[in-house]
Amino acid sequence: MSADGADAVEMRAALVRLRRGTGLPVAFGGLMTGGTVTGGTGSVRIGELSGAVTGALRGLAIATGNGLGGKALALSRPCAVTDYPVSRHISHEYDAAVAAEGLLSVLAVPVVVRRRVRGVLYGALRTAQPLGDRTLGEAVAAARDVEQALVIRDEARALLAAVGGARASGAGTGGVAGSVAGALAGSAAAAAGSAAWEEVREAHGALRALAPRVVDPALREELLTVCGRLASATAPPRVRDVGLTPREVDVLACVATGATNAATAERLGLRPETVKGYLRSAMRKLGAHTRLEAVVAARRAGLLP
């Protein structure tokens, strides 16, 4: 799935949540394509509609400062109007599309990631009546869902780029996983045991923890592919298949970085007792009696870098 496809999935899910949580009949929104709204300029293209009866809103480019959504983008905060066509608090560049859909009461919530506006969500009624605090709260929560998904995706891309840069400086453009794999094949043995390799191990643990939270299946697969390349780069051929589950490997990857059970639980979104259970199971399968022995055995088996 492309980044645009992942954006659509995340936005669609947020719009469904917004409508279910508020009872609003119409929700729509979009994200920036190829950038962010910064410095008071930029635009967001409306790409997803939920509950709309026409296509009038689809494809609208919402410029910063224009209309209700543009005002929310410019101020980086939610905005609402009770009667859109006659409101004196917004400009009216998009009245024709709003009228075609028959919308009157409208709210707009910006999607903000690390103080950069990345998109906007709207909810609307076809009657002119105030939108209460509960409705606004649900809309903000839906926007937070999109923000969290974008944060996770940004972190994943940053980790892949960091690993690719550290291990494959100057590599070609055959994809992050391919670049990392090619560089590892030539220099992993020399890096093993060095400070650089410890950084790779840290990145491996972070990638393992992040992968289950990534919505985009293509990006998630890319993360796991890189994890596999990192894990097997310095390992001898596997003598046996120890049969660890993905979650057991996730836990070991965190433990290998020195994380406590509590820290591992927080990183993976699990309970500490669940982490202990995965760790005990992994130790049993690996024939290990301590956490350190389990990590060493997993590295020998090519499961960890």
C-alpha positions, 0 to 999 in steps of 0.5 A: 500500500502506498503512503496515499493509500495508508492516509486514506485508510487512516482518514476513513477510520477517523471519519467513521469514528467521528460519525459514530461518536457524534451522530453527525450525518456527514464527515469528511477530511484530507491530509497534506500531500507531500508536505505540511502546512507551515508558515501560514501557507499550504493546502489540504485536499479533501480526499475522504467523504463519509455520509455525503450524498454528492461528490461536491466536496471531494477534491477541494483544495483547502487553502490556509485561512480560507473557509472554516477548514482553512481557519482551523489550519491557520490557527491550529485549533478546532473551529465551528460555525452554526450556519455556514452560508451566512457566518461572518467569522469565515471567508466563503470560497467554498460556499458552492460545494458546501451548499451542494451538500446541504451543510449548515452547522460545520466543525473543523479540527486540524490534524497536528503532528509535532506542531505541524499541521498535516490535515483537517477533519470536518463534521457537519449537520444539514440543520443550523444548530449549535454543535456541543462540547461532546461533539467537539470532543469526539471530533478532536479524539478522531483527529488524535487517532489520525495524528497517532497513526502519522506519528507511528508512520513517521517514526517507522520511516525515520528508523528505516532511514536511520538504519539505511543511512548507518549501514548503507551510506551512499547506497542506491535507490532500490528501496530502504529494505534493499539498501540495508540488505545490500550494505549488511551483506558487505559489512555486517561482520566487520561491524559486529561487536562495535559501537555502530553495531550496538546502534543497529541493535537498538534500531532493531529493537525499536523497529520490532516494537513499532511494526505491530502498530503500523497500519500500512501493511507494505510499510509493516512488511518493510519493517519486518524485512529489515528486522530479519536482515539485521537479525541474520546479518552476523549470525551463522546458519541456524542449527535448529528452528526454536519456534519463537512467536513474533511477540516473543521475538519482540520482547527479546529484542527489547530485553536485548537493549537493556529494557526492563519488563516494565519498559518493554511492556510500555514500548510494546503496549502490553501488560508487564505480566504478559511480557513476563509470560512471553519471556518465560516461554522464549527462555524455555524454547531457547533452553536459557535460564536467564535473560542474558542467556536468552538474548545470546541464544536468540542471536546465535539462532539468527533471531536478533542482531 
